[in-house]
Amino acid sequence: MVTPEDLKRLKKLVDVTGSKVTMGIPLGTYDPERGADMASHAVDILGDSLEGLAIGNEPNGYTVKDVPNGAVRGKTWDKKKYVQQLEAYAKAIHAKRPDAPIIGPDVYDGAWMEAFADSDVGQKTAISQHWYQLYECESDKIPGRGPQAENLIDPLAKKSAAKSLGIGKDKADAAGLPLWLEETGPTSCPGTNDTSLTNASALWAADYALHAATLGVERMAMHSMLGACSGGAPMSLICDPADHGQTSENFEPRPNMLGLRLLAPSVGGTFTKTSVNGGGNMNAYTVVKDDGKTLVTTVINANDDAEVGGNPTTLKMPDGFSVEGATQVYGPSNEAKSATKVVPYNPLPDTVPYSGPKKTASADADGEDNELNIDLAGSSVTVFIMRKK
């Protein structure tokens, strides 16, 4: 049970971290007045930190019996009845706090997104979608959508994401609302700690987040919790290393968190065209910042380091730019578990290793072609920050 005191503690956290909050209002047990009471406390306590209130979590699954205590509605439950209850909650909430922002429907199904968008709910703020990369829990097909590490970095993963998130973007555009991915992660399958602990999850997290942003996803929330590292949620970005029943003063990041943390320099930028040549399974994204004076390029090298040992890579820059520095996460292979490492941000040395057509390359890339030629480790994510001279 969530109380006002819990919300006050949350407010302290968001103030310290500069975070924003979206919050679910329970719909499983139908009680609009109680939902409105929770919502009003959230609005009052969280203030400008509160971005949206979601009424219900995955209501399209309220008749599923396979989920423990999941069948909270009868067989006649459908989109029409969902909208009736959604509108009743929103009416009760807005009677107390007229400006409370409402998001929904927190589902994957496009038809339920339409139902939310077409409802009479006021203060609709965003279409919220749930989606997981690997969801065919009984499948061992590679490439496929089963919970195997290889499937996180196979090119098919990007095609699947583009198709699925495209559904949400189309519905959001039709409603004139932004698309928020309010629950997502590498896999929705239980017991997949091994997959989640692999270095592939770091590569996937960086690539997936940037790819989703290029598709038009405005906000993304990776499914996570503050539970134990041993036996806790397998997809969680962070976890508590203490034994069950105890707590630690520090949390440990999982590989997917290490991949995501490299995206901070790209925040606030505008995507632009990227040219990177290295061969095999590589992707790159570049954003422009500081009125065109800064470029941030993120290169995901999903070629397995245990096999390739690195790729001679050429990064082409516009005239007048040079690489100020770089940071990286890497692992000994894509499937290595709990072995992802971080190279802190530092200037590049005067010469960098390069096994391609040229023997070495200048780190400031001020040659005629304005290129940076460098060997990039396989199983890595590398961020280059370039400044205009």
C-alpha positions in Angstrom: 0.0 0.0 0.0 1.3 3.4 -1.0 0.8 6.2 1.6 1.5 10.0 1.5 4.6 9.4 3.5 5.9 7.1 0.8 5.3 9.9 -1.8 7.1 12.4 0.4 10.1 10.1 0.5 9.9 9.8 -3.3 9.8 13.5 -3.6 13.1 13.8 -1.6 14.7 11.3 -4.1 13.4 13.2 -7.2 14.6 16.5 -5.8 18.1 15.2 -5.2 18.3 13.4 -8.6 16.4 15.9 -10.7 14.1 13.1 -11.8 10.5 13.1 -13.1 7.7 10.7 -12.1 4.9 8.9 -13.9 2.7 6.9 -11.5 0.2 4.2 -11.9 -3.2 4.5 -10.2 -4.6 1.0 -9.4 -7.6 -0.1 -11.5 -7.6 -3.8 -10.7 -9.9 -3.2 -7.7 -12.5 -0.7 -9.0 -12.6 2.2 -6.6 -12.6 5.7 -8.4 -12.7 7.7 -5.1 -9.7 5.9 -3.6 -7.9 6.3 -6.9 -8.7 10.0 -6.9 -7.4 10.3 -3.3 -4.1 8.7 -4.3 -3.8 10.9 -7.4 -4.6 14.1 -5.4 -1.8 13.3 -2.9 0.6 12.6 -5.8 -0.2 16.0 -7.5 0.2 17.9 -4.2 3.4 16.2 -3.0 5.2 15.7 -6.3 4.3 19.0 -7.9 6.2 19.7 -11.1 8.0 16.4 -10.8 4.8 14.5 -11.7 4.6 14.0 -15.5 1.6 11.7 -15.7 -0.9 9.4 -14.0 -1.7 6.1 -15.6 -5.0 4.6 -14.7 -4.5 0.9 -14.6 -1.6 -1.3 -15.7 -2.1 -3.4 -18.9 -5.9 -3.5 -18.6 -6.0 -5.6 -21.8 -4.8 -8.4 -19.7 -7.3 -8.2 -16.8 -8.8 -11.6 -17.8 -5.6 -13.5 -18.1 -5.6 -16.5 -15.7 -2.0 -17.5 -16.2 -0.8 -14.5 -14.2 -1.1 -15.0 -10.4 -4.1 -12.9 -9.3 -4.2 -11.4 -12.8 -7.8 -12.2 -13.7 -9.4 -9.2 -12.0 -12.3 -8.9 -14.5 -14.8 -11.3 -15.9 -15.0 -12.7 -19.4 -17.1 -9.8 -20.7 -14.3 -7.3 -20.0 -13.4 -5.4 -23.2 -12.2 -2.0 -24.4 -15.7 -0.5 -24.0 -15.9 -1.4 -20.3 -12.3 -0.3 -19.8 -13.1 3.2 -21.2 -16.2 3.4 -18.9 -14.1 2.7 -15.8 -11.2 4.9 -17.1 -13.5 7.9 -17.5 -15.0 7.3 -14.1 -11.5 7.4 -12.5 -10.5 10.5 -14.5 -13.7 12.3 -13.6 -13.1 11.6 -9.9 -9.5 12.7 -10.1 -10.2 15.9 -12.0 -13.0 16.8 -9.5 -10.2 17.0 -6.9 -7.3 18.2 -9.1 -8.5 19.5 -12.5 -5.0 19.8 -14.0 -3.9 16.2 -13.2 -2.1 14.8 -16.3 -3.4 11.5 -17.5 -1.5 9.0 -19.6 -2.5 5.6 -21.0 -3.4 2.9 -21.7 0.0 1.2 -20.7 -0.5 -1.7 -23.1 1.1 -3.1 -26.3 -2.2 -3.4 -28.2 -2.9 -0.6 -30.7 -6.6 -1.0 -30.4 -6.6 -0.2 -26.7 -4.4 2.8 -27.4 -7.2 4.0 -29.8 -9.8 3.4 -27.1 -7.8 5.6 -24.6 -7.2 8.3 -27.2 -10.9 8.4 -28.2 -12.2 8.5 -24.6 -13.7 11.6 -22.9 -10.8 11.7 -20.4 -9.5 15.2 -20.0 -5.9 16.3 -19.7 -4.6 13.5 -21.8 -0.8 13.9 -21.8 0.6 11.0 -23.7 0.0 7.6 -25.2 1.9 5.1 -23.0 3.0 1.8 -24.5 4.5 -1.4 -22.9 6.9 -3.6 -25.0 9.7 -6.1 -24.4 12.3 -7.1 -26.9 12.3 -10.8 -26.1 8.8 -12.2 -25.2 8.6 -15.7 -26.8 9.5 -17.4 -23.5 9.4 -21.0 -24.8 11.4 -20.3 -28.0 15.0 -21.3 -28.5 15.1 -20.1 -32.1 18.1 -17.9 -33.1 17.5 -15.4 -34.6 14.2 -15.0 -33.0 12.3 -13.5 -30.0 13.2 -16.1 -27.4 15.1 -15.1 -24.3 18.6 -15.8 -25.6 21.4 -13.3 -25.4 22.1 -13.7 -29.2 18.6 -12.4 -29.9 19.3 -9.1 -28.2 21.9 -8.0 -30.7 20.8 -9.8 -33.9 19.7 -7.2 -36.5 16.2 -8.8 -36.4 15.8 -7.1 -33.0 15.9 -3.6 -34.5 13.4 -4.6 -37.1 11.1 -6.0 -34.5 11.4 -2.9 -32.4 10.7 -0.6 -35.3 7.6 -2.5 -36.2 6.2 -2.7 -32.7 7.0 0.9 -31.6 5.7 2.1 -34.9 2.3 0.9 -33.8 2.4 3.1 -30.8 3.8 6.1 -32.7 1.1 5.9 -35.3 -1.6 5.8 -32.6 0.1 8.7 -30.8 0.4 10.8 -33.9 -3.3 10.2 -34.8 -4.2 11.4 -31.3 -1.9 14.4 -31.4 0.0 13.1 -28.4 3.6 12.1 -27.7 4.5 8.4 -27.3 6.0 7.3 -24.0 7.4 3.8 -23.6 6.4 3.4 -19.9 7.5 -0.2 -19.4 10.2 -1.9 -21.5 13.2 -4.1 -21.1 15.3 -6.9 -22.7 12.8 -9.6 -21.9 9.4 -10.2 -20.2 10.2 -13.8 -19.5 10.8 -15.0 -15.9 14.0 -16.6 -14.7 16.2 -15.1 -17.4 18.9 -13.7 -15.1 21.6 -15.3 -17.3 20.5 -13.4 -20.4 20.1 -10.1 -18.4 23.6 -10.4 -17.0 25.3 -10.8 -20.3 27.3 -8.0 -22.0 24.8 -8.3 -24.9 22.2 -6.5 -22.7 24.5 -3.5 -22.4 24.9 -3.3 -26.2 21.2 -3.8 -26.6 20.2 -1.2 -24.1 22.2 1.6 -25.7 21.2 0.7 -29.2 17.5 0.2 -28.4 17.2 3.5 -26.5 18.8 5.5 -29.3 16.8 3.6 -32.0 13.6 4.2 -30.1 14.4 7.9 -29.9 14.9 8.1 -33.7 11.5 6.4 -34.1 9.9 9.2 -32.1 9.6 7.7 -28.6 9.8 10.8 -26.3 10.2 9.0 -22.9 11.4 5.5 -21.9 11.2 3.7 -18.6 13.2 0.4 -18.3 11.6 -2.1 -16.0 13.6 -2.1 -12.8 13.4 -2.4 -9.0 15.5 -2.0 -5.9 15.4 -5.8 -5.1 18.2 -8.3 -4.4 20.8 -9.1 -7.0 20.3 -12.7 -6.2 16.8 -13.8 -7.0 15.5 -10.3 -7.8 14.0 -9.0 -11.0 16.3 -10.4 -13.8 15.9 -7.3 -16.0 16.5 -4.7 -13.3 19.0 -1.9 -14.1 20.4 -1.9 -10.6 20.1 -4.3 -7.7 20.9 -4.7 -4.0 24.0 -6.9 -3.4 23.0 -7.8 0.2 21.4 -11.1 1.1 17.7 -11.4 1.2 16.1 -9.6 4.1 19.0 -7.2 4.4 19.9 -3.9 2.7 23.0 -2.3 1.5 24.2 1.3 1.4 25.1 1.0 -2.3 23.4 -0.6 -5.3 25.2 -2.5 -8.1 24.5 -1.6 -11.8 23.7 -4.4 -14.2 25.2 -4.4 -17.7 22.1 -2.8 -19.3 22.5 0.1 -16.8 26.2 0.5 -17.9 25.0 0.7 -21.5 22.4 3.3 -20.8 24.6 5.6 -18.7 26.7 6.2 -21.8 23.7 8.0 -23.4 23.8 10.9 -21.0 26.0 13.1 -23.4 23.4 12.7 -26.1 20.5 14.0 -24.0 19.1 17.2 -25.5 20.6 16.7 -28.9 19.1 16.5 -32.3 19.8 13.4 -34.5 21.7 13.9 -37.6 23.2 11.7 -40.3 26.1 9.4 -39.2 28.8 7.8 -41.4 30.8 5.0 -39.7 32.5 2.1 -41.5 33.7 -0.9 -39.6 32.0 -3.9 -40.9 29.6 -6.6 -39.6 27.1 -5.9 -36.9 27.7 -2.2 -36.0 25.3 0.7 -35.6 26.0 4.4 -35.0 24.0 7.4 -33.9 25.0 11.1 -33.9 23.3 14.1 -32.2 24.0 17.8 -32.6 24.2 20.0 -29.5 25.2 23.5 -28.4 23.9 25.3 -31.5 25.9 23.0 -33.8 29.2 23.3 -31.9 29.1 19.8 -30.4 28.6 16.4 -32.0 28.1 13.2 -30.0 28.5 9.9 -31.8 27.6 6.6 -30.2 28.9 3.4 -31.9 27.6 0.0 -30.9 29.9 -2.8 -32.0 28.0 -6.0 -31.6 30.5 -8.1 -33.4 31.7 -10.6 -30.7 35.1 -9.6 -29.3 35.9 -13.2 -28.6 35.8 -13.7 -32.4 36.8 -10.5 -34.1 39.1 -8.9 -31.4 38.0 -5.5 -32.7 37.1 -3.7 -35.9 39.1 -1.1 -37.9 36.6 1.7 -37.9 36.4 5.0 -39.7 34.4 7.9 -38.2 33.9 10.8 -40.7 33.3 14.3 -39.2 32.2 17.6 -40.7 35.0 20.1 -41.5 36.2 21.9 -38.5 35.4 19.3 -35.9 37.9 17.2 -33.8 37.4 14.5 -31.2 37.7 15.9 -27.7 37.4 12.6 -25.9 35.6 9.2 -25.6 34.2 6.8 -23.2 33.3 3.1 -23.5 31.7 0.0 -22.0 32.9 -3.3 -23.2 33.1 -7.0 -22.4 35.3 -10.0 -23.4 32.4 -11.3 -25.5 28.7 -10.7 -26.1 27.6 -13.5 -23.8 30.1 -12.9 -21.0 28.1 -12.6 -17.7 28.7 -9.9 -15.1 31.9 -8.9 -17.0 31.0 -5.6 -18.5 33.6 -2.9 -17.8 33.6 0.9 -18.1 36.4 3.1 -19.6 35.9 6.6 -18.2 35.7 9.6 -20.4 39.2 10.8 -21.4 40.9 12.6 -24.3 42.2 10.3 -27.0 45.9 9.9 -27.1 48.0 11.4 -29.9 47.9 8.2 -31.8 45.3 5.4 -31.5 45.5 1.8 -32.7 44.3 1.2 -36.2 44.8 -2.0 -38.2 43.0 -0.8 -41.3 44.6 0.6 -44.5 46.5 3.2 -42.5 49.0 2.2 -39.8 48.0 4.8 -37.3 45.7 7.8 -37.1 45.9 11.2 -35.5 43.4 11.5 -32.6 42.5 15.0 -33.6 41.4 13.8 -37.0 42.6 17.0 -38.7 43.8 15.3 -41.9 42.4 16.1 -45.4 39.5 13.6 -45.0 38.6 14.8 -41.5 38.4 11.2 -40.3 39.1 9.3 -37.2 40.5 5.9 -37.9 40.5 3.6 -34.9 40.2 0.0 -33.9 37.0 -0.4 -31.9 36.8 -3.4 -29.6 34.0 -5.9 -30.4 31.3 -6.3 -27.8 31.4 -2.6 -27.0 29.6 0.7 -26.9 31.8 3.8 -27.5 30.8 7.5 -27.3 32.9 10.1 -29.1 32.4 13.8 -28.3 33.5 16.2 -31.0 33.8 19.9 -30.8 34.1 22.5 -33.5 37.5 24.1 -33.6 
